[in-house]
Amino acid sequence: MTLAFVTILVYIINVPFGYWRRGEKRFSVNWFLAIHIPVIISVLLRYIFHIEFRWEYLLLFVFTFIAGQFTGKMIYVKKNITKLDKSE
């Protein structure tokens, strides 16, 4: 149960960071921070909830991290396409 909760939490945390990352210039300081701040948060959550290191869990968290970042990016793209459509 704890693993599922932390996995969902990692996904939710990564969505706004993916949104932020999409709006930044690639390889800029803010782009770098938008990727690495949630990594630190994810590690802290695993530590707080006493989730041991296992390769299966690492793969799960990497996939969840990427999915959250991608979802945030797609929200950014969708929102900005909608703004462009309304301005025409």
N, C-alpha and C positions, 0 to 999 in steps of 0.2 A: 504493500500500500504506500509506504513512504517513497519507494523508488518511482512509482507512478506520479505521486504528488510533486516530487522534485522535478521530474521530467516535464510535466505540464507547466510548472513554474518557470523552468528554464526557457521553454518555448514562449511563454507570455512575456518574459523579460526581454527576449531577443527581438520581438516584433517592433517595438519603438526604436531600438538601436538599428535595425535594418532599414527602417524608414529614414532615420537620421543619416545613416551611411549613404543611402542612395542620393541624398541631396548634396553631398560633399564631393569635392574634387578627389579623384582617385589618388591614393598614396599621400594625401595631405595629413596633417596632424589629427584633424577631426575625424577623418575617414579611419585612421589607425585606431583612435580612441573608441569609435563606434563598434569596432570589431573586438578590441581587447578588454574593454570594461566588462562586458557581459561574461567573458571567459573567467575573469576574477570572481565575479558574482557567482557563477556556476560552481567553481571550485569551493568557494565559501559555503554555498548551500549543501554541497556534498559533504563537506566537513561538519557543518552544523547538524545535519541529519544522520551522521555516522554511516554514510554509504561508503563501503569499502571499495578499493580499487580492483576492478576486474576488467579485462579487455572487452567483454561484452557490454559492460556499462559504459566504457569509454566510447565505443562505437555508437551506442544509443544516444549518449549526450552530444556527440559530434553531429549525428544526423538531426537531432532535435535543434541544436544550435543553428545549423544551416537552414533548416525548415523555417525557424522563426525569423532569421535574417531575410530569407527569400520572401516570406509573407509580408514583412514590413516594406521591403522594396516594391512589391507588387501593389501594395496600398498606396505608396507614394506615386507610382506611375499612373495608377487608375485615377487618383485625385487630381494629378496635374493634367491628364488628358481631358478630364471633365471640365477643368478650368479653361482649357484651350477651346473646347467645344462651345462653352457659354460665351466666350469673348468674341466669337465670330458672328 
